[in-house]
Amino acid sequence: MDVFAFAAYGLLILPLIIRVDGFPNGAPTASCSTMKPGHSVDPQPLSTSPFFTHIFNEETVLVDNVVRLELRARNGVTTFKGFLVMAFDKDDNSTTAKPIGIFQVPSDGRLISCIDGDQNAVTHKLNNDKKSVKVEWIRPKTFAGQIVFRTTFVQEFNTFWVKTESKTVSFVTVQPTVTPTATGATPIPAISPKTTSPQPFTLSTTTSSPSSQSHLCWIMQMNLMNVRHFGLEKGLRGVLKDLRCFNIT
């Protein structure tokens, strides 16, 4: 085979090699603006993506904390081969939106610099099957808005999803706290202590018959037992004596 024939053969098989392997060492910087893998086929609808970008910090993050992400399948089983992830200002929906912040070295991937930035994107470094990739992102010191992470997932050469979007992340200076309350609990009202004042005794001066006098003596003796703590005992004993009541307690 002469040189020209070998070169022509190489030109014929090179597209096939690229088609099979894509970009096994990660997305090129030429893909930063569109986040498309350049596979010459249309991406899948975003609503059908089995993959998503999980935010470990939930949706509220302290301004000085890193944001921890995990790229994975919703079912935790389905694998992907390639990815490209960046952070964007949520309020910038223009076609020329630039990625912000910087990433730290991921668990499985490499850092790249996109659109005049520095280490502001992460992509794969091998096209092996992956169930999960963990990534950490650092907010720019001067940024005070909300962000979203957009991730392109490549499952196979002809199967990929471009710019899947994470939940919105907000930054606060103080982490809000939630005080748990018992469901259906009824507040218990405060109980004020009651004070009891002694009631004065009023004695009738009407002359009583012997039978009624005995009954009156009995009543007065009962009252004597109840007034010992109110300073009336001495006076009541005098009344009992005047009535000639016996068995005074």
Secondary structure as UniProt FT lines:
FT   HELIX           3..21
FT   TURN            24..25
FT   HELIX           29..31
FT   TURN            32..34
FT   HELIX           46..48
FT   STRAND          51..55
FT   TURN            56..59
FT   STRAND          60..62
FT   TURN            63..64
FT   STRAND          67..73
FT   TURN            74..75
FT   STRAND          82..89
FT   TURN            90..91
FT   TURN            95..96
FT   STRAND          102..103
FT   STRAND          110..112
FT   TURN            115..116
FT   STRAND          121..123
FT   STRAND          132..138
FT   TURN            141..142
FT   STRAND          147..156
FT   TURN            157..158
FT   STRAND          159..165
FT   STRAND          169..172
FT   TURN            183..184
FT   HELIX           210..226
FT   TURN            228..231
FT   HELIX           233..242
FT   TURN            243..244
//
